[in-house]
């Protein structure tokens, strides 16, 4: 069984410099607040204790005993009446010699502990993914608000210019109406984007317990690297070996197979070693005969012959549970295979998409400049200018979304392969910067894409 992920986080967090809220700090808050990870940890600890309980059935059982009685004896002829108290006390040891069911129950409990550990590790990876997704969803929503505000401001300027041109008789009123309609539409989209930003902040606050203020964003020179290795078969092989969902399903299958052996052992005899040492005292008895100490050592054999059909029914039950566990394992493997290969393709597609949108921004900017110039000399109308404004800001937004998709899908690919760890968040966190404002930098600096170090 591989090491748990959580202990390794402490050293990583200790090495982090203190600046405004970043991804690692957000994850640290979620670790101490999220109820899902706390539940998985408690379930794992409970199963560890259950293993110790099952182990105790294999070890010696030592007990002290004491018994006190009062006897009042009256004979029929009245010549040997007696009244006395009896006290028996001592210790007794029982050591199982052959109990196959206890051994198999211990094996099943160990496998269940491994399954609980796998589920705990899976919960840790899921929390990393949930926090990262929620974190970048906030940034995504912020970028959408930025583009919506920029679009609204640009169209508002065009509307005002159209109104001024109409007032001096240069254009028809229809162009003013077109500009006003576009402005109203941009305003409604900005309002919807601001609401979506509030919703995204609520989702992140659900994980951390605090509403995010300013989040650090990806730097503009964040590299979109290809998955390593660049072979979907290699990623699939790693996932089949290390994915925690598969590990949990495999441990559950092993536990059910051990429980099947427990059920079958109901047909087997049991043998215990029993030893006791005790003392008997009489108080008030006419004779002291029977007083003294007694040591007994022996073996106790029990051979089940007929248990009402319960043993056979238990075997049938466990066989069905083993079959169900085998099918669950097959389902987990198939799901992981499909998800891993799909995410591998998706990450590579995100890179191509981001590169395409990067070029689209440059093209849209050039088209917008040309359209504005044409409008100034009368060869383009206001509708064409508004469309060019919208297309430019949509390209900015789509480029930012493609980068966020790449980040989240890369983390999902690593989770599917079972390799996602806090180190991955740390490396991603190093590409965040307090000064990076997402597409706001692109919207305000038309040359930012031409300089990869900007």
Secondary structure by P-SEA (a helix, b strand, c coil): cccccccaaaaaaaacccccccaaaaaaaaaaccaaaaaaaaaaaaaaaaaaaaaaaacbbbbbbbbbbbbbbbcccccccccbbbbbbbbbbbbbcccaaaaaaaaaaaaaaaaaaaaaaaaaaaaaaaaaaaaaaaaaaaaaaaaaaaaaaaaaaaaaaaaaaaaaccccaaaaaaaaaaaaaaaaaaaaaaaaaaaaaaaaaaaccccccbbbbbcccccccccccccaaaaaaaaacccaaaaaaaaaaaaaaaaaaaaaaccbbbbbbbbbcbbbbbccccccccbbbbbbbbbbbbbbccccaaaaaaaaaaaaaaaaaaaaaaaaaaaaaaaaaaaaaaaaaaaaaaaaaaaaaaaaaaaaaaaaaaaaaccccaaaaaaaaaaaaaaaaaaaaaaaaaaaaaaaaaaaaccccaaaaaaaaaacccccccaaaaaacccccccccc
